[in-house]
Amino acid sequence: MKCPICRKEVARDNPDFPFCCERCRILDLGNWASGKYVVSSPLSQPEPAPAETRSEQDED
């Protein structure tokens, strides 16, 4: 696997995995803290407005 920051090869037994070193791990944390990375929420459809229902009694 490659480090997501510097793209160096990383062994799975590396204590900083998936990063190659502490520096890359801290840079990644800084990217999250500064808002460079975001987790998007699923797009949702706006709820339709409730249909106006009138009973025959209301019309009288």
mmCIF file of the N, C-alpha and C atoms, coordinates in Angstrom:
data_MODEL
# 
_entry.id   MODEL 
# 
loop_
_atom_site.group_PDB 
_atom_site.id 
_atom_site.type_symbol 
_atom_site.label_atom_id 
_atom_site.label_alt_id 
_atom_site.label_comp_id 
_atom_site.label_asym_id 
_atom_site.label_entity_id 
_atom_site.label_seq_id 
_atom_site.pdbx_PDB_ins_code 
_atom_site.Cartn_x 
_atom_site.Cartn_y 
_atom_site.Cartn_z 
_atom_site.occupancy 
_atom_site.B_iso_or_equiv 
_atom_site.pdbx_formal_charge 
_atom_site.auth_seq_id 
_atom_site.auth_comp_id 
_atom_site.auth_asym_id 
_atom_site.auth_atom_id 
_atom_site.pdbx_PDB_model_num 
ATOM 1   N N  . MET A 1 1  ? 0.853   -1.174 0.000  1.00 0.00 ? 1  MET A N  1 
ATOM 2   C CA . MET A 1 1  ? 0.000   0.000  0.000  1.00 0.00 ? 1  MET A CA 1 
ATOM 3   C C  . MET A 1 1  ? 0.897   1.236  0.000  1.00 0.00 ? 1  MET A C  1 
ATOM 4   N N  . LYS A 1 2  ? 0.381   2.329  -0.522 1.00 0.00 ? 2  LYS A N  1 
ATOM 5   C CA . LYS A 1 2  ? 1.135   3.583  -0.567 1.00 0.00 ? 2  LYS A CA 1 
ATOM 6   C C  . LYS A 1 2  ? 0.572   4.572  0.454  1.00 0.00 ? 2  LYS A C  1 
ATOM 7   N N  . CYS A 1 3  ? 1.458   5.363  1.018  1.00 0.00 ? 3  CYS A N  1 
ATOM 8   C CA . CYS A 1 3  ? 1.081   6.403  1.969  1.00 0.00 ? 3  CYS A CA 1 
ATOM 9   C C  . CYS A 1 3  ? 0.165   7.402  1.252  1.00 0.00 ? 3  CYS A C  1 
ATOM 10  N N  . PRO A 1 4  ? -0.977  7.748  1.851  1.00 0.00 ? 4  PRO A N  1 
ATOM 11  C CA . PRO A 1 4  ? -1.893  8.678  1.185  1.00 0.00 ? 4  PRO A CA 1 
ATOM 12  C C  . PRO A 1 4  ? -1.348  10.103 1.060  1.00 0.00 ? 4  PRO A C  1 
ATOM 13  N N  . ILE A 1 5  ? -0.295  10.441 1.803  1.00 0.00 ? 5  ILE A N  1 
ATOM 14  C CA . ILE A 1 5  ? 0.259   11.791 1.755  1.00 0.00 ? 5  ILE A CA 1 
ATOM 15  C C  . ILE A 1 5  ? 1.413   11.881 0.762  1.00 0.00 ? 5  ILE A C  1 
ATOM 16  N N  . CYS A 1 6  ? 2.452   11.028 0.931  1.00 0.00 ? 6  CYS A N  1 
ATOM 17  C CA . CYS A 1 6  ? 3.647   11.163 0.099  1.00 0.00 ? 6  CYS A CA 1 
ATOM 18  C C  . CYS A 1 6  ? 3.783   10.069 -0.964 1.00 0.00 ? 6  CYS A C  1 
ATOM 19  N N  . ARG A 1 7  ? 2.904   9.089  -0.940 1.00 0.00 ? 7  ARG A N  1 
ATOM 20  C CA . ARG A 1 7  ? 2.848   8.003  -1.929 1.00 0.00 ? 7  ARG A CA 1 
ATOM 21  C C  . ARG A 1 7  ? 4.016   7.014  -1.825 1.00 0.00 ? 7  ARG A C  1 
ATOM 22  N N  . LYS A 1 8  ? 4.781   6.989  -0.714 1.00 0.00 ? 8  LYS A N  1 
ATOM 23  C CA . LYS A 1 8  ? 5.822   5.985  -0.512 1.00 0.00 ? 8  LYS A CA 1 
ATOM 24  C C  . LYS A 1 8  ? 5.162   4.660  -0.159 1.00 0.00 ? 8  LYS A C  1 
ATOM 25  N N  . GLU A 1 9  ? 5.840   3.555  -0.483 1.00 0.00 ? 9  GLU A N  1 
ATOM 26  C CA . GLU A 1 9  ? 5.343   2.232  -0.113 1.00 0.00 ? 9  GLU A CA 1 
ATOM 27  C C  . GLU A 1 9  ? 5.344   2.095  1.410  1.00 0.00 ? 9  GLU A C  1 
ATOM 28  N N  . VAL A 1 10 ? 4.297   1.483  1.950  1.00 0.00 ? 10 VAL A N  1 
ATOM 29  C CA . VAL A 1 10 ? 4.170   1.308  3.399  1.00 0.00 ? 10 VAL A CA 1 
ATOM 30  C C  . VAL A 1 10 ? 3.882   -0.158 3.686  1.00 0.00 ? 10 VAL A C  1 
ATOM 31  N N  . ALA A 1 11 ? 4.638   -0.734 4.607  1.00 0.00 ? 11 ALA A N  1 
ATOM 32  C CA . ALA A 1 11 ? 4.395   -2.114 5.037  1.00 0.00 ? 11 ALA A CA 1 
ATOM 33  C C  . ALA A 1 11 ? 3.255   -2.124 6.050  1.00 0.00 ? 11 ALA A C  1 
ATOM 34  N N  . ARG A 1 12 ? 2.445   -3.180 6.014  1.00 0.00 ? 12 ARG A N  1 
ATOM 35  C CA . ARG A 1 12 ? 1.310   -3.266 6.936  1.00 0.00 ? 12 ARG A CA 1 
ATOM 36  C C  . ARG A 1 12 ? 1.743   -3.345 8.397  1.00 0.00 ? 12 ARG A C  1 
ATOM 37  N N  . ASP A 1 13 ? 2.963   -3.776 8.670  1.00 0.00 ? 13 ASP A N  1 
ATOM 38  C CA . ASP A 1 13 ? 3.422   -3.871 10.056 1.00 0.00 ? 13 ASP A CA 1 
ATOM 39  C C  . ASP A 1 13 ? 4.037   -2.563 10.561 1.00 0.00 ? 13 ASP A C  1 
ATOM 40  N N  . ASN A 1 14 ? 4.037   -1.523 9.735  1.00 0.00 ? 14 ASN A N  1 
ATOM 41  C CA . ASN A 1 14 ? 4.548   -0.206 10.132 1.00 0.00 ? 14 ASN A CA 1 
ATOM 42  C C  . ASN A 1 14 ? 3.628   0.358  11.226 1.00 0.00 ? 14 ASN A C  1 
ATOM 43  N N  . PRO A 1 15 ? 4.171   0.844  12.340 1.00 0.00 ? 15 PRO A N  1 
ATOM 44  C CA . PRO A 1 15 ? 3.326   1.377  13.421 1.00 0.00 ? 15 PRO A CA 1 
ATOM 45  C C  . PRO A 1 15 ? 2.504   2.611  13.014 1.00 0.00 ? 15 PRO A C  1 
ATOM 46  N N  . ASP A 1 16 ? 2.905   3.304  11.959 1.00 0.00 ? 16 ASP A N  1 
ATOM 47  C CA . ASP A 1 16 ? 2.161   4.478  11.494 1.00 0.00 ? 16 ASP A CA 1 
ATOM 48  C C  . ASP A 1 16 ? 1.198   4.145  10.356 1.00 0.00 ? 16 ASP A C  1 
ATOM 49  N N  . PHE A 1 17 ? 1.057   2.863  10.028 1.00 0.00 ? 17 PHE A N  1 
ATOM 50  C CA . PHE A 1 17 ? 0.203   2.434  8.927  1.00 0.00 ? 17 PHE A CA 1 
ATOM 51  C C  . PHE A 1 17 ? -1.177  3.070  9.052  1.00 0.00 ? 17 PHE A C  1 
ATOM 52  N N  . PRO A 1 18 ? -1.776  3.599  8.016  1.00 0.00 ? 18 PRO A N  1 
ATOM 53  C CA . PRO A 1 18 ? -1.438  3.498  6.600  1.00 0.00 ? 18 PRO A CA 1 
ATOM 54  C C  . PRO A 1 18 ? -0.463  4.572  6.124  1.00 0.00 ? 18 PRO A C  1 
ATOM 55  N N  . PHE A 1 19 ? 0.072   5.367  7.049  1.00 0.00 ? 19 PHE A N  1 
ATOM 56  C CA . PHE A 1 19 ? 1.051   6.391  6.685  1.00 0.00 ? 19 PHE A CA 1 
ATOM 57  C C  . PHE A 1 19 ? 2.449   5.806  6.809  1.00 0.00 ? 19 PHE A C  1 
ATOM 58  N N  . CYS A 1 20 ? 3.417   6.425  6.139  1.00 0.00 ? 20 CYS A N  1 
ATOM 59  C CA . CYS A 1 20 ? 4.784   5.908  6.178  1.00 0.00 ? 20 CYS A CA 1 
ATOM 60  C C  . CYS A 1 20 ? 5.528   6.374  7.414  1.00 0.00 ? 20 CYS A C  1 
ATOM 61  N N  . CYS A 1 21 ? 5.103   7.515  8.000  1.00 0.00 ? 21 CYS A N  1 
ATOM 62  C CA . CYS A 1 21 ? 5.812   8.053  9.159  1.00 0.00 ? 21 CYS A CA 1 
ATOM 63  C C  . CYS A 1 21 ? 4.875   8.977  9.941  1.00 0.00 ? 21 CYS A C  1 
ATOM 64  N N  . GLU A 1 22 ? 5.356   9.395  11.102 1.00 0.00 ? 22 GLU A N  1 
ATOM 65  C CA . GLU A 1 22 ? 4.558   10.281 11.948 1.00 0.00 ? 22 GLU A CA 1 
ATOM 66  C C  . GLU A 1 22 ? 4.284   11.618 11.247 1.00 0.00 ? 22 GLU A C  1 
ATOM 67  N N  . ARG A 1 23 ? 5.255   12.112 10.491 1.00 0.00 ? 23 ARG A N  1 
ATOM 68  C CA . ARG A 1 23 ? 5.082   13.390 9.786  1.00 0.00 ? 23 ARG A CA 1 
ATOM 69  C C  . ARG A 1 23 ? 3.856   13.346 8.868  1.00 0.00 ? 23 ARG A C  1 
ATOM 70  N N  . CYS A 1 24 ? 3.752   12.290 8.057  1.00 0.00 ? 24 CYS A N  1 
ATOM 71  C CA . CYS A 1 24 ? 2.611   12.178 7.136  1.00 0.00 ? 24 CYS A CA 1 
ATOM 72  C C  . CYS A 1 24 ? 1.305   12.015 7.903  1.00 0.00 ? 24 CYS A C  1 
ATOM 73  N N  . ARG A 1 25 ? 1.350   11.287 9.014  1.00 0.00 ? 25 ARG A N  1 
ATOM 74  C CA . ARG A 1 25 ? 0.147   11.110 9.839  1.00 0.00 ? 25 ARG A CA 1 
ATOM 75  C C  . ARG A 1 25 ? -0.325  12.456 10.379 1.00 0.00 ? 25 ARG A C  1 
ATOM 76  N N  . ILE A 1 26 ? 0.605   13.287 10.842 1.00 0.00 ? 26 ILE A N  1 
ATOM 77  C CA . ILE A 1 26 ? 0.257   14.602 11.388 1.00 0.00 ? 26 ILE A CA 1 
ATOM 78  C C  . ILE A 1 26 ? -0.212  15.551 10.282 1.00 0.00 ? 26 ILE A C  1 
ATOM 79  N N  . LEU A 1 27 ? 0.408   15.475 9.114  1.00 0.00 ? 27 LEU A N  1 
ATOM 80  C CA . LEU A 1 27 ? -0.063  16.293 7.981  1.00 0.00 ? 27 LEU A CA 1 
ATOM 81  C C  . LEU A 1 27 ? -1.500  15.946 7.622  1.00 0.00 ? 27 LEU A C  1 
ATOM 82  N N  . ASP A 1 28 ? -1.839  14.653 7.641  1.00 0.00 ? 28 ASP A N  1 
ATOM 83  C CA . ASP A 1 28 ? -3.204  14.228 7.343  1.00 0.00 ? 28 ASP A CA 1 
ATOM 84  C C  . ASP A 1 28 ? -4.172  14.769 8.393  1.00 0.00 ? 28 ASP A C  1 
ATOM 85  N N  . LEU A 1 29 ? -3.778  14.693 9.657  1.00 0.00 ? 29 LEU A N  1 
ATOM 86  C CA . LEU A 1 29 ? -4.622  15.228 10.724 1.00 0.00 ? 29 LEU A CA 1 
ATOM 87  C C  . LEU A 1 29 ? -4.841  16.733 10.534 1.00 0.00 ? 29 LEU A C  1 
ATOM 88  N N  . GLY A 1 30 ? -3.784  17.439 10.157 1.00 0.00 ? 30 GLY A N  1 
ATOM 89  C CA . GLY A 1 30 ? -3.905  18.877 9.884  1.00 0.00 ? 30 GLY A CA 1 
ATOM 90  C C  . GLY A 1 30 ? -4.850  19.167 8.736  1.00 0.00 ? 30 GLY A C  1 
ATOM 91  N N  . ASN A 1 31 ? -4.844  18.318 7.718  1.00 0.00 ? 31 ASN A N  1 
ATOM 92  C CA . ASN A 1 31 ? -5.773  18.499 6.592  1.00 0.00 ? 31 ASN A CA 1 
ATOM 93  C C  . ASN A 1 31 ? -7.219  18.368 7.055  1.00 0.00 ? 31 ASN A C  1 
ATOM 94  N N  . TRP A 1 32 ? -7.488  17.409 7.940  1.00 0.00 ? 32 TRP A N  1 
ATOM 95  C CA . TRP A 1 32 ? -8.850  17.266 8.477  1.00 0.00 ? 32 TRP A CA 1 
ATOM 96  C C  . TRP A 1 32 ? -9.211  18.488 9.314  1.00 0.00 ? 32 TRP A C  1 
ATOM 97  N N  . ALA A 1 33 ? -8.274  18.910 10.183 1.00 0.00 ? 33 ALA A N  1 
ATOM 98  C CA . ALA A 1 33 ? -8.555  20.025 11.090 1.00 0.00 ? 33 ALA A CA 1 
ATOM 99  C C  . ALA A 1 33 ? -8.783  21.342 10.347 1.00 0.00 ? 33 ALA A C  1 
ATOM 100 N N  . SER A 1 34 ? -8.106  21.524 9.218  1.00 0.00 ? 34 SER A N  1 
ATOM 101 C CA . SER A 1 34 ? -8.250  22.775 8.473  1.00 0.00 ? 34 SER A CA 1 
ATOM 102 C C  . SER A 1 34 ? -9.458  22.775 7.533  1.00 0.00 ? 34 SER A C  1 
ATOM 103 N N  . GLY A 1 35 ? -10.134 21.633 7.428  1.00 0.00 ? 35 GLY A N  1 
ATOM 104 C CA . GLY A 1 35 ? -11.306 21.556 6.563  1.00 0.00 ? 35 GLY A CA 1 
ATOM 105 C C  . GLY A 1 35 ? -10.981 21.196 5.127  1.00 0.00 ? 35 GLY A C  1 
ATOM 106 N N  . LYS A 1 36 ? -9.742  20.793 4.869  1.00 0.00 ? 36 LYS A N  1 
ATOM 107 C CA . LYS A 1 36 ? -9.376  20.403 3.505  1.00 0.00 ? 36 LYS A CA 1 
ATOM 108 C C  . LYS A 1 36 ? -10.131 19.144 3.092  1.00 0.00 ? 36 LYS A C  1 
ATOM 109 N N  . TYR A 1 37 ? -10.356 18.252 4.046  1.00 0.00 ? 37 TYR A N  1 
ATOM 110 C CA . TYR A 1 37 ? -11.132 17.047 3.792  1.00 0.00 ? 37 TYR A CA 1 
ATOM 111 C C  . TYR A 1 37 ? -12.512 17.238 4.415  1.00 0.00 ? 37 TYR A C  1 
ATOM 112 N N  . VAL A 1 38 ? -13.522 16.746 3.775  1.00 0.00 ? 38 VAL A N  1 
ATOM 113 C CA . VAL A 1 38 ? -14.870 16.774 4.336  1.00 0.00 ? 38 VAL A CA 1 
ATOM 114 C C  . VAL A 1 38 ? -15.566 15.458 4.044  1.00 0.00 ? 38 VAL A C  1 
ATOM 115 N N  . VAL A 1 39 ? -16.435 15.075 4.933  1.00 0.00 ? 39 VAL A N  1 
ATOM 116 C CA . VAL A 1 39 ? -17.275 13.902 4.710  1.00 0.00 ? 39 VAL A CA 1 
ATOM 117 C C  . VAL A 1 39 ? -18.616 14.448 4.265  1.00 0.00 ? 39 VAL A C  1 
ATOM 118 N N  . SER A 1 40 ? -18.975 14.140 3.042  1.00 0.00 ? 40 SER A N  1 
ATOM 119 C CA . SER A 1 40 ? -20.234 14.679 2.532  1.00 0.00 ? 40 SER A CA 1 
ATOM 120 C C  . SER A 1 40 ? -21.399 13.838 3.035  1.00 0.00 ? 40 SER A C  1 
ATOM 121 N N  . SER A 1 41 ? -22.512 14.482 3.180  1.00 0.00 ? 41 SER A N  1 
ATOM 122 C CA . SER A 1 41 ? -23.716 13.760 3.570  1.00 0.00 ? 41 SER A CA 1 
ATOM 123 C C  . SER A 1 41 ? -24.458 13.363 2.303  1.00 0.00 ? 41 SER A C  1 
ATOM 124 N N  . PRO A 1 42 ? -25.222 12.295 2.378  1.00 0.00 ? 42 PRO A N  1 
ATOM 125 C CA . PRO A 1 42 ? -25.980 11.886 1.188  1.00 0.00 ? 42 PRO A CA 1 
ATOM 126 C C  . PRO A 1 42 ? -26.960 12.977 0.764  1.00 0.00 ? 42 PRO A C  1 
ATOM 127 N N  . LEU A 1 43 ? -27.128 13.121 -0.515 1.00 0.00 ? 43 LEU A N  1 
ATOM 128 C CA . LEU A 1 43 ? -28.096 14.082 -1.009 1.00 0.00 ? 43 LEU A CA 1 
ATOM 129 C C  . LEU A 1 43 ? -29.489 13.564 -0.702 1.00 0.00 ? 43 LEU A C  1 
ATOM 130 N N  . SER A 1 44 ? -30.316 14.423 -0.213 1.00 0.00 ? 44 SER A N  1 
ATOM 131 C CA . SER A 1 44 ? -31.683 14.004 0.081  1.00 0.00 ? 44 SER A CA 1 
ATOM 132 C C  . SER A 1 44 ? -32.644 14.843 -0.742 1.00 0.00 ? 44 SER A C  1 
ATOM 133 N N  . GLN A 1 45 ? -33.726 14.244 -1.086 1.00 0.00 ? 45 GLN A N  1 
ATOM 134 C CA . GLN A 1 45 ? -34.756 14.936 -1.836 1.00 0.00 ? 45 GLN A CA 1 
ATOM 135 C C  . GLN A 1 45 ? -35.525 15.833 -0.872 1.00 0.00 ? 45 GLN A C  1 
ATOM 136 N N  . PRO A 1 46 ? -35.831 17.061 -1.258 1.00 0.00 ? 46 PRO A N  1 
ATOM 137 C CA . PRO A 1 46 ? -36.637 17.907 -0.384 1.00 0.00 ? 46 PRO A CA 1 
ATOM 138 C C  . PRO A 1 46 ? -38.012 17.282 -0.200 1.00 0.00 ? 46 PRO A C  1 
ATOM 139 N N  . GLU A 1 47 ? -38.505 17.402 1.010  1.00 0.00 ? 47 GLU A N  1 
ATOM 140 C CA . GLU A 1 47 ? -39.827 16.829 1.275  1.00 0.00 ? 47 GLU A CA 1 
ATOM 141 C C  . GLU A 1 47 ? -40.889 17.659 0.565  1.00 0.00 ? 47 GLU A C  1 
ATOM 142 N N  . PRO A 1 48 ? -41.815 16.987 -0.093 1.00 0.00 ? 48 PRO A N  1 
ATOM 143 C CA . PRO A 1 48 ? -42.879 17.740 -0.776 1.00 0.00 ? 48 PRO A CA 1 
ATOM 144 C C  . PRO A 1 48 ? -43.772 18.426 0.253  1.00 0.00 ? 48 PRO A C  1 
ATOM 145 N N  . ALA A 1 49 ? -44.302 19.563 -0.138 1.00 0.00 ? 49 ALA A N  1 
ATOM 146 C CA . ALA A 1 49 ? -45.221 20.285 0.743  1.00 0.00 ? 49 ALA A CA 1 
ATOM 147 C C  . ALA A 1 49 ? -46.475 19.440 0.924  1.00 0.00 ? 49 ALA A C  1 
ATOM 148 N N  . PRO A 1 50 ? -47.040 19.452 2.105  1.00 0.00 ? 50 PRO A N  1 
ATOM 149 C CA . PRO A 1 50 ? -48.254 18.656 2.318  1.00 0.00 ? 50 PRO A CA 1 
ATOM 150 C C  . PRO A 1 50 ? -49.371 19.127 1.388  1.00 0.00 ? 50 PRO A C  1 
ATOM 151 N N  . ALA A 1 51 ? -50.044 18.171 0.805  1.00 0.00 ? 51 ALA A N  1 
ATOM 152 C CA . ALA A 1 51 ? -51.147 18.503 -0.109 1.00 0.00 ? 51 ALA A CA 1 
ATOM 153 C C  . ALA A 1 51 ? -52.293 19.095 0.694  1.00 0.00 ? 51 ALA A C  1 
ATOM 154 N N  . GLU A 1 52 ? -52.875 20.116 0.129  1.00 0.00 ? 52 GLU A N  1 
ATOM 155 C CA . GLU A 1 52 ? -54.025 20.715 0.802  1.00 0.00 ? 52 GLU A CA 1 
ATOM 156 C C  . GLU A 1 52 ? -55.222 19.812 0.590  1.00 0.00 ? 52 GLU A C  1 
ATOM 157 N N  . THR A 1 53 ? -55.742 19.333 1.687  1.00 0.00 ? 53 THR A N  1 
ATOM 158 C CA . THR A 1 53 ? -56.918 18.457 1.588  1.00 0.00 ? 53 THR A CA 1 
ATOM 159 C C  . THR A 1 53 ? -58.083 19.158 2.244  1.00 0.00 ? 53 THR A C  1 
ATOM 160 N N  . ARG A 1 54 ? -59.152 19.125 1.561  1.00 0.00 ? 54 ARG A N  1 
ATOM 161 C CA . ARG A 1 54 ? -60.364 19.736 2.095  1.00 0.00 ? 54 ARG A CA 1 
ATOM 162 C C  . ARG A 1 54 ? -61.457 18.698 2.026  1.00 0.00 ? 54 ARG A C  1 
ATOM 163 N N  . SER A 1 55 ? -62.162 18.538 3.090  1.00 0.00 ? 55 SER A N  1 
ATOM 164 C CA . SER A 1 55 ? -63.274 17.609 3.083  1.00 0.00 ? 55 SER A CA 1 
ATOM 165 C C  . SER A 1 55 ? -64.520 18.348 2.594  1.00 0.00 ? 55 SER A C  1 
ATOM 166 N N  . GLU A 1 56 ? -65.500 17.608 2.287  1.00 0.00 ? 56 GLU A N  1 
ATOM 167 C CA . GLU A 1 56 ? -66.742 18.218 1.803  1.00 0.00 ? 56 GLU A CA 1 
ATOM 168 C C  . GLU A 1 56 ? -67.375 19.075 2.887  1.00 0.00 ? 56 GLU A C  1 
ATOM 169 N N  . GLN A 1 57 ? -67.115 18.750 4.149  1.00 0.00 ? 57 GLN A N  1 
ATOM 170 C CA . GLN A 1 57 ? -67.678 19.531 5.249  1.00 0.00 ? 57 GLN A CA 1 
ATOM 171 C C  . GLN A 1 57 ? -67.065 20.926 5.295  1.00 0.00 ? 57 GLN A C  1 
ATOM 172 N N  . ASP A 1 58 ? -65.769 21.026 4.968  1.00 0.00 ? 58 ASP A N  1 
ATOM 173 C CA . ASP A 1 58 ? -65.102 22.324 5.011  1.00 0.00 ? 58 ASP A CA 1 
ATOM 174 C C  . ASP A 1 58 ? -65.643 23.264 3.924  1.00 0.00 ? 58 ASP A C  1 
ATOM 175 N N  . GLU A 1 59 ? -66.157 22.715 2.855  1.00 0.00 ? 59 GLU A N  1 
ATOM 176 C CA . GLU A 1 59 ? -66.612 23.533 1.751  1.00 0.00 ? 59 GLU A CA 1 
ATOM 177 C C  . GLU A 1 59 ? -67.972 24.147 2.017  1.00 0.00 ? 59 GLU A C  1 
ATOM 178 N N  . ASP A 1 60 ? -68.696 23.618 2.981  1.00 0.00 ? 60 ASP A N  1 
ATOM 179 C CA . ASP A 1 60 ? -70.037 24.130 3.256  1.00 0.00 ? 60 ASP A CA 1 
ATOM 180 C C  . ASP A 1 60 ? -70.029 25.412 4.021  1.00 0.00 ? 60 ASP A C  1 
# 
